């Protein structure tokens, strides 16, 4: 086992341990959290799927320098800067919502910090790190050039970002999702914003690795999913 592979596996296992801790804490303290119109739970099945994708991705990521888990050495403050970028994205989306008023679909306090920490880890492993690590890792068996691997990375990144944007637009059409924007252009505007945010997260992943992208997502969630709903709704 190479040093890079060992570091990748240990780092991903640490994230999975955090998710396991959240799940067990939720079961032990308050197994049911009910908020107006919604219930939040932490499913075992999601944890198992994320674990499989994350660990496989950690293994394949060790084959390429393009997809990393930990930030590069000699970059002090990088995680802090990534988190600050995420806060900025959250503020920008909150300003859009102040104009569009799409409605509150967030989990409220006191569960919100745990819920969105779980969600951030799950999303980064399952929809960002996992897919690009798998695609680039497999591509490395056939194409050794960094240029070819980078092309694969961004094809997957743009496709996943577009999928997230389409999913957001589709949520506006779902009668079970309590979205009631005041302007008819809201779905397209928010969908476009989601696409930009997703691409920015992939760019951070390419530049500084999984933990930096996670820090960026957590900063974004802190504003968009926790602070803004508490203030605006």
Backbone bond lengths (Angstrom), bond angles and torsions (degrees), N, CA, C in turn:
res aa  C-N    CA-C-N  psi(-1)  N-CA   C-N-CA  omega(-1)  CA-C   N-CA-C  phi
1 X - - - 1.458 - - 1.536 109.56 -
2 X 1.323 116.48 126.22 1.455 120.51 -179.36 1.522 110.87 -74.69
3 X 1.321 115.45 163.63 1.464 120.01 179.62 1.526 111.06 -63.43
4 X 1.342 116.61 -41.13 1.467 120.26 179.99 1.513 111.27 -62.99
5 X 1.329 116.84 -44.36 1.455 120.51 179.10 1.527 110.72 -62.12
6 X 1.312 116.82 -42.85 1.463 120.60 179.76 1.529 111.21 -62.47
7 X 1.322 116.27 -44.13 1.470 119.91 178.47 1.519 111.16 -63.74
8 X 1.329 116.65 -42.03 1.465 120.22 179.24 1.523 111.19 -60.10
9 X 1.323 115.56 -47.79 1.463 119.68 -177.39 1.530 111.43 -64.74
10 X 1.325 116.73 -42.79 1.470 120.17 179.94 1.526 110.21 -63.42
11 X 1.334 117.44 -42.47 1.458 121.20 -178.85 1.528 111.24 -65.05
12 X 1.326 117.01 -45.32 1.466 120.00 179.40 1.525 110.66 -66.57
13 X 1.317 117.33 -39.91 1.472 120.15 176.33 1.523 111.10 -60.93
14 X 1.331 117.34 -35.71 1.460 120.24 177.45 1.533 110.69 -62.64
15 X 1.329 116.80 -41.95 1.465 119.94 177.62 1.519 111.65 -65.63
16 X 1.314 116.42 -40.97 1.465 120.21 178.07 1.531 110.96 -65.14
17 X 1.320 116.79 -33.95 1.462 120.63 177.13 1.522 110.74 -65.15
18 X 1.334 116.67 -38.42 1.471 120.02 175.76 1.530 110.23 -61.08
19 X 1.330 116.36 -44.50 1.462 119.41 178.79 1.520 111.11 -62.95
20 X 1.322 117.25 -42.47 1.462 120.81 177.92 1.523 110.65 -61.89
21 X 1.322 116.98 -41.65 1.456 120.53 178.33 1.516 112.25 -61.53
22 X 1.346 116.74 -40.80 1.469 120.81 177.88 1.524 110.31 -62.75
23 X 1.333 116.09 -44.62 1.463 120.15 -179.46 1.526 111.30 -61.86
24 X 1.332 116.74 -46.92 1.468 120.49 -178.68 1.524 111.56 -67.49
25 X 1.332 116.64 -37.70 1.464 120.25 176.86 1.518 110.90 -62.87
26 X 1.321 115.77 -42.20 1.460 120.53 179.70 1.526 111.27 -63.42
27 X 1.336 115.49 -41.77 1.474 119.43 179.05 1.520 110.60 -66.76
28 X 1.329 116.07 -42.79 1.458 119.92 -174.45 1.502 114.67 -73.09
29 X 1.337 117.54 -33.58 1.472 119.99 -174.52 1.521 111.68 -96.60
30 X 1.311 117.19 -48.19 1.464 120.13 -176.14 1.516 109.18 -154.77
31 X 1.312 118.04 90.74 1.461 120.68 -173.94 1.517 115.18 -65.11
32 X 1.332 118.37 -17.30 1.458 119.78 -179.97 1.527 109.41 -128.22
33 X 1.323 115.70 122.94 1.459 121.34 177.43 1.520 106.64 -118.48
34 X 1.311 117.31 110.13 1.455 120.86 -176.81 1.526 108.83 -113.39
35 X 1.323 115.93 127.28 1.452 122.64 176.31 1.520 107.88 -119.16
36 X 1.321 117.96 165.81 1.473 119.95 -178.38 1.524 112.02 -53.34
37 X 1.307 115.99 110.42 1.456 120.48 174.39 1.508 115.72 84.27
38 X 1.343 119.38 1.38 1.468 118.43 -177.95 1.524 110.68 -156.19
39 X 1.329 114.93 158.89 1.458 122.41 175.60 1.519 108.31 -128.81
40 X 1.321 117.47 135.86 1.459 121.58 179.63 1.516 109.67 -109.84
41 X 1.318 117.20 131.10 1.460 121.55 177.97 1.522 109.41 -137.73
42 X 1.328 116.55 160.64 1.456 122.81 176.42 1.527 107.70 -114.19
43 X 1.329 118.20 105.11 1.470 120.76 -173.17 1.533 113.33 -83.80
44 X 1.331 115.41 139.73 1.461 121.19 174.69 1.524 111.16 -61.41
45 X 1.339 117.08 -38.97 1.462 120.54 -177.17 1.523 110.89 -60.69
46 X 1.327 117.12 -42.70 1.463 120.18 178.64 1.526 110.57 -61.27
47 X 1.331 116.46 -42.30 1.467 120.24 179.37 1.525 110.93 -60.87
48 X 1.325 116.94 -42.38 1.465 120.44 179.81 1.523 111.81 -65.69
49 X 1.327 116.88 -41.25 1.470 120.15 179.14 1.525 110.32 -65.86
50 X 1.328 116.22 -45.44 1.463 120.35 179.11 1.524 110.55 -61.55
51 X 1.339 116.91 -40.39 1.466 120.70 179.10 1.520 110.96 -61.13
52 X 1.328 116.87 -46.07 1.460 120.21 -179.84 1.516 112.38 -62.50
53 X 1.334 116.68 -48.56 1.467 120.61 -179.44 1.527 111.02 -65.49
54 X 1.348 115.96 -42.83 1.458 120.08 -177.33 1.517 112.91 -65.32
55 X 1.318 117.44 -44.46 1.462 120.54 -178.79 1.526 111.54 -70.09
56 X 1.334 117.08 -39.16 1.462 119.63 176.24 1.528 110.13 -64.23
57 X 1.328 115.72 -42.05 1.457 119.96 177.59 1.514 111.77 -62.61
58 X 1.346 117.14 -39.64 1.465 121.10 179.08 1.523 110.60 -61.20
59 X 1.332 115.91 -38.71 1.452 119.66 178.78 1.512 112.61 -67.50
60 X 1.324 117.02 -46.45 1.461 120.25 -178.45 1.529 111.91 -72.35
61 X 1.341 116.95 -29.88 1.463 119.91 178.80 1.517 111.72 -64.55
62 X 1.324 116.39 -25.13 1.469 119.94 179.16 1.521 111.88 -68.14
63 X 1.338 117.24 -13.25 1.465 120.84 -179.61 1.524 111.89 -83.55
64 X 1.333 118.26 -13.31 1.456 120.74 -174.09 1.519 110.77 -137.27
65 X 1.321 116.68 148.09 1.455 120.99 176.47 1.522 111.66 -82.89
66 X 1.329 116.78 -10.11 1.464 120.51 -175.12 1.515 112.59 -74.22
67 X 1.325 117.92 -32.86 1.465 121.94 -179.04 1.521 108.19 -114.94
68 X 1.313 116.07 110.96 1.463 121.13 -178.80 1.519 110.25 -113.71
69 X 1.320 115.77 163.52 1.465 121.22 175.82 1.523 109.93 -100.70
70 X 1.319 116.83 -54.49 1.451 122.00 -179.23 1.525 110.38 -95.00
71 X 1.342 117.41 153.19 1.466 120.13 178.42 1.524 111.13 -61.50
72 X 1.319 117.12 155.82 1.468 119.53 178.11 1.525 110.72 -64.88
73 X 1.313 118.27 148.55 1.460 120.51 178.64 1.525 111.15 -65.86
74 X 1.319 115.78 154.39 1.456 120.15 178.64 1.509 113.66 75.93
75 X 1.340 117.14 25.13 1.470 120.21 178.95 1.527 109.43 -126.13
76 X 1.343 117.91 67.57 1.460 120.62 -177.88 1.523 111.12 -64.40
77 X 1.316 114.99 139.39 1.452 119.95 177.95 1.502 114.88 81.78
78 X 1.348 118.19 1.06 1.457 119.56 -176.43 1.533 111.53 -63.67
79 X 1.315 116.87 -42.01 1.465 119.71 179.50 1.527 110.98 -64.45
80 X 1.333 115.94 -37.20 1.465 119.87 178.18 1.525 110.17 -64.97
81 X 1.328 116.60 -43.66 1.463 120.10 178.24 1.521 111.17 -63.98
82 X 1.337 116.49 -40.10 1.472 119.37 178.08 1.524 110.40 -61.38
83 X 1.341 116.72 -42.57 1.454 119.83 176.84 1.514 112.13 -62.49
84 X 1.334 116.67 -38.65 1.464 120.70 178.96 1.525 110.98 -65.43
85 X 1.336 116.78 -39.56 1.472 119.66 175.99 1.532 110.08 -60.26
86 X 1.335 115.65 -41.27 1.459 119.49 178.43 1.516 112.13 -62.95
87 X 1.332 116.74 -41.07 1.470 120.25 176.03 1.527 110.26 -58.67
88 X 1.334 115.86 -41.82 1.459 119.62 178.85 1.517 112.39 -62.74
89 X 1.319 117.25 -42.12 1.465 120.31 176.72 1.522 110.90 -62.49
90 X 1.333 116.50 -39.53 1.453 120.24 178.25 1.515 112.02 -63.03
91 X 1.323 116.85 -40.76 1.468 121.16 177.94 1.528 110.09 -63.69
92 X 1.328 117.51 -43.63 1.462 120.63 -179.95 1.522 111.68 -61.65
93 X 1.334 116.84 -42.79 1.465 119.29 179.35 1.524 110.66 -69.69
94 X 1.331 117.25 -34.77 1.464 120.30 176.34 1.526 110.60 -63.44
95 X 1.327 117.31 -38.54 1.467 120.24 177.33 1.527 110.63 -64.81
96 X 1.338 116.43 -38.45 1.462 119.34 175.33 1.524 110.96 -61.83
97 X 1.323 116.12 -42.09 1.461 119.95 -179.42 1.518 111.44 -69.01
98 X 1.328 117.53 -31.47 1.463 120.09 176.12 1.526 110.67 -61.00
99 X 1.329 115.49 -28.49 1.465 121.02 177.42 1.528 111.44 -86.36
100 X 1.336 116.97 -44.05 1.459 121.11 -172.83 1.520 113.54 -87.49
101 X 1.355 116.54 -30.77 1.470 122.49 -178.95 1.529 111.18 52.27
102 X 1.331 116.31 66.39 1.463 119.86 -174.55 1.523 113.05 -78.22
103 X 1.326 118.33 -17.84 1.459 121.37 -179.19 1.523 112.03 108.33
104 X 1.314 115.91 163.09 1.461 121.95 -174.94 1.528 110.32 -97.79
105 X 1.341 116.88 118.91 1.467 121.25 176.47 1.525 109.95 -122.74
106 X 1.320 116.22 23.71 1.455 120.98 -173.17 1.528 111.89 -97.69
107 X 1.337 114.93 155.15 1.457 121.36 171.79 1.526 107.79 -78.20
108 X 1.317 116.89 132.75 1.459 120.68 -175.39 1.518 113.23 -87.91
109 X 1.310 114.63 174.62 1.458 121.77 174.28 1.514 109.61 -68.82
110 X 1.336 118.98 150.55 1.464 128.25 8.53 1.536 114.93 -91.66
111 X 1.344 117.24 -1.78 1.467 119.41 -175.83 1.518 112.69 -77.20
112 X 1.327 118.32 -21.28 1.460 122.04 -169.86 1.528 114.88 -50.55
113 X 1.345 121.39 -48.38 1.470 119.05 -178.48 1.527 113.22 -58.42
114 X 1.340 116.90 -43.32 1.461 119.45 178.73 1.523 111.03 -69.02
115 X 1.315 116.60 -42.34 1.459 120.94 -177.52 1.528 111.04 -61.56
116 X 1.325 117.39 -44.21 1.459 120.04 -176.52 1.530 112.76 -82.92
117 X 1.319 118.06 -21.73 1.463 119.71 169.48 1.522 109.40 -66.74
118 X 1.329 116.27 -46.79 1.472 121.21 174.47 1.529 109.87 -56.33
119 X 1.340 115.77 -49.74 1.454 120.06 -177.01 1.513 113.34 -63.11
120 X 1.325 117.45 -37.35 1.461 120.57 -179.73 1.522 111.18 -65.55
121 X 1.332 116.50 -46.45 1.464 120.18 178.55 1.523 110.31 -62.71
122 X 1.332 116.01 -45.52 1.455 120.87 -179.20 1.524 111.35 -60.43
123 X 1.325 116.66 -47.27 1.460 120.31 -177.23 1.518 112.15 -66.27
124 X 1.334 117.72 -42.52 1.459 119.32 -179.28 1.529 111.90 -65.11
125 X 1.331 116.96 -40.96 1.461 119.38 179.79 1.523 111.66 -73.31
126 X 1.323 116.37 -41.07 1.457 120.34 -170.19 1.527 113.04 -84.74
127 X 1.330 117.93 -36.75 1.463 119.71 -173.26 1.525 113.73 -112.33
128 X 1.335 118.40 -10.73 1.464 120.14 179.35 1.524 111.37 -118.84
129 X 1.326 116.54 -73.27 1.460 120.34 -175.99 1.525 112.17 -59.86
130 X 1.318 117.22 -47.84 1.463 120.99 -177.33 1.517 113.22 -57.75
131 X 1.349 118.57 -55.61 1.469 118.97 -177.76 1.525 114.23 -60.59
132 X 1.352 118.04 -44.31 1.469 118.02 -177.79 1.529 111.25 -72.75
133 X 1.339 117.24 -35.64 1.469 119.15 177.76 1.523 110.40 -64.48
134 X 1.322 116.46 -42.06 1.465 120.00 178.24 1.525 110.83 -64.08
135 X 1.342 116.55 -48.24 1.464 120.08 -176.53 1.529 111.37 -66.01
136 X 1.328 116.80 -48.18 1.468 120.00 -178.03 1.528 110.54 -69.40
137 X 1.334 116.71 -38.42 1.456 119.84 178.26 1.518 112.43 -62.15
138 X 1.328 115.88 -43.51 1.468 119.61 177.24 1.528 110.47 -66.34
139 X 1.349 116.17 -41.44 1.465 119.99 179.41 1.526 111.55 -61.30
140 X 1.342 116.25 -30.62 1.466 119.53 -178.28 1.528 112.43 -65.81
141 X 1.336 116.97 -20.59 1.459 119.63 175.95 1.530 111.10 -70.27
142 X 1.343 116.25 -24.64 1.458 120.55 -174.81 1.521 112.82 -111.04
143 X 1.337 116.29 -34.10 1.456 121.49 -178.40 1.519 109.24 -126.24
144 X 1.299 116.80 115.78 1.459 120.85 -177.65 1.524 113.12 -86.85
145 X 1.332 117.77 -18.02 1.461 119.87 -174.39 1.526 110.73 -70.23
146 X 1.334 115.16 141.50 1.455 121.08 179.01 1.522 111.16 -63.72
147 X 1.354 116.09 -34.14 1.462 120.32 -179.63 1.527 111.52 -62.84
148 X 1.318 116.99 -44.17 1.464 120.85 179.95 1.523 110.78 -65.66
149 X 1.322 116.87 -41.72 1.460 120.25 179.63 1.525 111.06 -66.32
150 X 1.327 116.74 -37.50 1.462 120.03 178.16 1.530 110.77 -64.72
151 X 1.325 115.84 -38.37 1.465 119.64 177.76 1.523 110.30 -62.13
152 X 1.330 117.08 -43.37 1.462 120.83 177.31 1.527 110.47 -60.95
153 X 1.330 116.08 -44.29 1.470 120.77 179.18 1.524 110.17 -53.88
154 X 1.331 116.84 -50.32 1.458 118.99 -172.78 1.524 113.24 -77.28
155 X 1.311 117.71 -26.26 1.465 118.85 172.29 1.534 109.59 -62.43
156 X 1.338 115.99 -46.59 1.463 120.37 178.66 1.528 110.19 -65.79
157 X 1.331 117.35 -42.00 1.463 120.98 -177.97 1.521 111.52 -61.74
158 X 1.319 117.38 -46.94 1.470 120.66 -179.35 1.527 110.55 -66.25
159 X 1.339 116.69 -39.83 1.468 119.99 179.37 1.526 110.80 -63.57
160 X 1.336 117.84 -45.14 1.455 120.88 179.76 1.525 111.52 -67.14
161 X 1.328 117.49 -36.01 1.461 121.31 178.02 1.526 110.73 -66.55
162 X 1.331 116.07 -42.17 1.461 120.02 177.76 1.523 110.76 -64.15
163 X 1.328 116.49 -39.15 1.467 120.51 178.45 1.527 110.84 -62.41
164 X 1.333 116.57 -41.65 1.464 120.28 178.38 1.528 110.91 -64.15
165 X 1.338 117.03 -40.03 1.463 120.72 179.25 1.526 111.19 -65.71
166 X 1.330 116.54 -43.93 1.469 120.25 178.29 1.528 110.36 -62.95
167 X 1.342 116.75 -39.89 1.454 120.05 177.36 1.508 112.00 -61.90
168 X 1.335 116.90 -38.50 1.464 120.37 178.43 1.525 110.94 -66.55
169 X 1.335 116.14 -43.15 1.470 119.82 177.88 1.524 110.22 -62.85
170 X 1.342 116.11 -40.05 1.464 120.00 178.88 1.516 112.64 -64.17
171 X 1.341 116.73 -30.19 1.467 119.71 -179.94 1.520 111.51 -62.02
172 X 1.324 116.72 -30.32 1.468 120.14 178.77 1.527 111.60 -68.42
173 X 1.326 116.44 -22.43 1.468 120.35 -178.89 1.526 112.36 -91.76
174 X 1.326 116.79 -7.56 1.462 121.24 -177.32 1.529 110.36 -86.75
175 X 1.328 118.13 116.84 1.477 119.63 -177.82 1.521 113.44 -65.99
176 X 1.330 117.98 -17.21 1.460 120.54 179.66 1.529 112.98 -83.87
177 X 1.342 117.00 -8.99 1.466 121.18 178.81 1.525 108.35 -100.20
178 X 1.344 118.05 121.41 1.472 121.15 -173.36 1.529 113.23 -77.24
179 X 1.343 115.95 65.30 1.460 120.79 175.52 1.524 108.20 -107.54
180 X 1.326 116.56 127.48 1.459 120.61 -178.11 1.528 109.33 -139.81
181 X 1.350 117.06 70.62 1.464 119.98 -176.82 1.525 111.54 -66.05
182 X 1.331 115.35 149.73 1.451 120.48 179.74 1.520 112.78 -84.28
183 X 1.332 117.31 -14.57 1.459 121.33 -179.55 1.531 109.57 -121.50
184 X 1.326 118.93 136.65 1.471 121.43 -177.33 1.523 113.60 -66.53
185 X 1.329 118.34 -19.75 1.466 119.58 -179.37 1.527 111.92 -83.45
186 X 1.336 116.78 -2.15 1.473 120.06 -175.20 1.521 113.85 -55.02
187 X 1.350 120.31 -46.77 1.471 118.99 -177.97 1.529 113.38 -56.61
188 X 1.332 117.03 -44.26 1.453 119.83 -178.37 1.528 111.85 -69.69
189 X 1.340 116.35 -38.96 1.467 119.87 -179.98 1.525 110.43 -65.54
190 X 1.331 116.87 -47.47 1.463 120.44 -179.71 1.523 110.30 -67.73
191 X 1.339 117.18 -38.60 1.467 119.93 176.51 1.519 111.55 -60.42
192 X 1.331 116.91 -42.79 1.458 120.34 176.96 1.513 111.86 -64.04
193 X 1.347 116.51 -40.02 1.469 120.52 178.31 1.524 110.81 -63.97
194 X 1.327 116.90 -40.56 1.464 120.71 178.12 1.523 110.37 -61.87
195 X 1.331 117.00 -41.45 1.467 120.21 178.68 1.529 110.69 -60.35
196 X 1.320 117.13 -45.49 1.469 121.41 -179.58 1.528 110.61 -63.10
197 X 1.329 116.93 -43.42 1.466 121.22 -179.58 1.523 110.47 -63.97
198 X 1.328 116.92 -43.11 1.459 120.17 178.89 1.531 111.53 -62.35
199 X 1.319 117.33 -43.98 1.463 120.54 178.26 1.526 110.34 -62.29
200 X 1.341 117.05 -39.45 1.463 120.86 178.42 1.528 110.72 -62.62
201 X 1.316 117.50 -39.45 1.463 121.42 178.11 1.528 110.69 -66.11
202 X 1.324 116.91 -40.79 1.470 119.75 176.39 1.527 110.56 -64.42
203 X 1.329 116.92 -37.76 1.464 120.11 178.43 1.525 110.80 -63.36
204 X 1.328 116.75 -39.89 1.469 120.27 177.37 1.529 110.14 -66.50
205 X 1.316 116.98 -39.06 1.462 120.85 176.54 1.524 110.56 -60.37
206 X 1.338 117.04 -44.09 1.463 120.72 -179.93 1.524 111.18 -66.95
207 X 1.316 116.65 -34.85 1.462 119.94 -175.36 1.521 112.48 -79.73
208 X 1.341 116.57 -41.96 1.465 118.28 -168.42 1.524 114.55 -135.55
209 X 1.329 118.85 1.36 1.445 119.90 173.63 1.522 115.17 98.87
210 X 1.313 114.18 176.34 1.464 122.81 -174.44 1.524 112.78 -58.81
211 X 1.325 118.15 -46.29 1.460 119.83 -175.21 1.523 111.58 -65.73
212 X 1.336 117.87 -34.38 1.459 120.56 177.06 1.534 110.47 -68.44
213 X 1.332 117.12 -42.51 1.460 120.35 176.95 1.517 110.66 -63.00
214 X 1.327 117.05 -37.72 1.459 120.87 178.08 1.526 110.60 -65.71
215 X 1.334 117.18 -41.71 1.464 120.63 177.66 1.529 110.43 -61.36
216 X 1.322 116.08 -39.69 1.461 120.75 178.44 1.522 110.90 -64.93
217 X 1.327 116.77 -43.81 1.464 120.49 179.13 1.527 110.97 -64.73
218 X 1.322 117.57 -40.66 1.458 120.67 179.33 1.529 111.06 -63.63
219 X 1.346 116.69 -39.03 1.461 119.41 175.89 1.517 111.18 -62.67
220 X 1.325 116.22 -42.73 1.465 120.90 177.68 1.530 111.23 -62.67
221 X 1.330 116.73 -46.71 1.461 120.61 179.66 1.524 112.32 -62.09
222 X 1.352 116.33 -36.39 1.462 120.12 -178.17 1.522 111.46 -58.94
223 X 1.335 116.30 -35.68 1.468 120.07 178.19 1.525 111.01 -85.90
224 X 1.339 115.97 -54.97 1.463 120.03 -169.40 1.530 113.00 -71.18
225 X 1.310 117.32 -41.56 1.457 120.08 -174.30 1.528 114.63 -97.27
226 X 1.339 118.14 -17.20 1.464 119.55 -175.16 1.528 111.67 -118.84
227 X 1.330 117.16 -63.18 1.471 119.85 -174.46 1.523 112.34 -68.42
228 X 1.342 117.96 -47.73 1.459 120.51 -176.26 1.536 112.39 -63.58
229 X 1.334 120.33 -47.76 1.467 118.21 177.85 1.536 112.99 -59.94
230 X 1.344 116.35 -38.25 1.459 119.36 179.42 1.518 112.04 -63.38
231 X 1.329 116.63 -33.04 1.452 120.54 -178.90 1.524 112.71 -85.86
232 X 1.334 116.88 -40.02 1.462 121.30 -169.52 1.513 114.39 -94.09
233 X 1.333 117.05 -22.62 1.468 118.75 -174.21 1.521 111.44 -124.44
